[in-house]
Structure formats: structure tokens, C-alpha cells
């Protein structure tokens, strides 16, 4: 079972703060650490943003895929 260095529940943040908070939290991870993201919809657009802005720096694993809750383990390489 994964150990998470940080957990973010995205619905807790105003829309304009969500992605910046997620990236800030990711950037603070040490290599080999994971964060858990919980959301009320599929965060696929965020994954694409990670692919553009943090290419080859992260791993992405769905832990739960809806229909009401999505959980993703985002790891720092």
C-alpha cells in the first residue's frame, strides 16, 4: 500500500486555486514520494497539464475511478 506524503481533496479549493495548489504540493514532494488527489470528477485534464508542465517527472495511477469520487496517486520520479 502506498504511503502519501500529502493529500489534496480538490473540491475543498476554489476553482482558480485547484491546479496551482496541486502543482505546489507536487513540487514540494521529494523524489520517490506520492501525493493522493481526491476529486469529484475525472482529473484527466490535470494529467494532460502534468504531461505538458512536468514531463517525465511524475507517475499517475488511478486508485478509484468514479462515478462520484476519483482518487489518483501522483508520484514524483
C-alpha positions as CSV (number, residue, x, y, z in Angstrom):
1,X,0.0,0.0,0.0
2,X,1.3,3.4,-0.9
3,X,2.3,5.9,1.8
4,X,1.3,9.5,0.9
5,X,3.4,12.5,1.8
6,X,0.4,14.8,1.0
7,X,-3.3,14.5,0.3
8,X,-5.4,17.0,-1.5
9,X,-9.2,17.0,-1.7
10,X,-9.7,19.2,-4.8
11,X,-13.3,20.2,-4.1
12,X,-12.1,22.0,-0.9
13,X,-10.5,24.7,-3.1
14,X,-12.0,27.4,-5.2
15,X,-11.6,26.5,-9.0
16,X,-8.9,29.0,-9.7
17,X,-6.7,27.7,-6.8
18,X,-7.0,24.0,-7.5
19,X,-4.3,23.4,-10.1
20,X,-1.8,25.8,-8.6
21,X,-2.3,24.1,-5.2
22,X,-1.9,20.7,-6.7
23,X,1.3,21.7,-8.6
24,X,2.7,23.4,-5.5
25,X,2.1,20.3,-3.4
26,X,3.7,18.1,-6.1
27,X,6.7,20.4,-6.4
28,X,7.3,20.0,-2.6
29,X,7.5,16.2,-2.8
30,X,10.8,14.5,-2.7
31,X,11.8,12.0,-5.3
32,X,10.0,8.8,-4.7
33,X,7.2,10.3,-2.7
34,X,3.5,10.3,-3.6
35,X,0.5,12.6,-3.1
36,X,-3.1,11.5,-3.2
37,X,-5.5,13.6,-5.1
38,X,-9.3,13.2,-4.5
39,X,-11.7,14.8,-6.9
40,X,-15.4,14.8,-7.8
41,X,-14.7,14.3,-11.5
42,X,-12.1,12.6,-13.6
43,X,-8.9,14.8,-13.4
44,X,-7.8,13.8,-16.9
45,X,-7.2,17.5,-17.9
46,X,-4.9,17.8,-14.9
47,X,-3.0,14.8,-16.1
48,X,-2.5,16.4,-19.5
49,X,-1.3,19.6,-17.8
50,X,1.2,17.5,-15.8
51,X,2.3,15.9,-19.1
52,X,3.0,19.4,-20.5
53,X,4.5,21.1,-17.5
54,X,6.2,18.3,-15.6
55,X,7.1,15.9,-18.5
56,X,8.9,12.8,-17.3
57,X,8.8,14.0,-13.6
58,X,5.6,12.1,-12.4
59,X,3.7,8.9,-12.2
60,X,-0.1,8.8,-12.3
61,X,-2.2,5.9,-11.0
62,X,-5.9,5.8,-10.6
63,X,-6.9,4.4,-7.2
64,X,-10.7,4.9,-7.7
65,X,-12.5,5.9,-10.9
66,X,-15.9,7.4,-10.1
67,X,-18.7,7.7,-10.6
68,X,-18.8,10.1,-7.6
69,X,-15.2,10.1,-6.4
70,X,-11.9,9.8,-8.3
71,X,-8.6,9.2,-6.4
72,X,-5.2,9.4,-8.0
73,X,-1.7,8.6,-6.7
74,X,0.7,11.1,-8.2
75,X,4.3,10.2,-7.7
76,X,7.4,12.2,-8.1
77,X,10.2,10.4,-10.1
